[in-house]
Amino acid sequence: MAIMLVVEDEEPIQELIKEYLSPLKIEIHQAYSGEEGVEKYSELLEKGKRPDLVIMDLKLPGIDGVEATKKILKIDPEANVYGFTAYFGTDWARELEKAGAKGIIARPVGFDGFRDIVKEILKKS
């Protein structure tokens, strides 16, 4: 079973992600801030549950998605981080990729599109 960490501060989005990805049988862990995302990633690694995929929002309380991505990649340079944001076409999104994210999933793809993209990413990883 794939393991996924979703770093997203909006609870309704977290719930939608869980709901739409449920057919994929993914073990989903949630974090609501950049700091919590970094802590959760470390905890999962310690438990031998390295996430196959990290979904990172850009706009987060505390450290933003770019900083959280940098910190996760310091812990695990092989981390598979993808942004999922409404800010997909911006310099901010490009910063996320410069920080080491493998790509940006544009929020307007909707949750069905998101599920299909996640399925493809997990096939490759």
Number of C-alpha atoms within 10 A of each C-alpha: 8 16 17 23 23 26 29 26 19 14 12 10 13 18 12 12 19 18 11 15 20 13 9 15 10 16 16 18 18 20 21 17 23 28 21 16 27 21 16 20 25 17 13 15 14 10 8 9 15 18 21 19 20 25 25 30 30 27 19 19 13 12 16 17 31 25 18 26 31 19 19 24 18 11 14 14 11 11 20 22 27 23 27 25 20 17 18 19 11 9 10 15 25 17 15 27 18 14 18 20 24 15 17 22 23 17 16 12 14 10 16 12 15 19 18 14 14 19 14 11 15 16 9 7 9
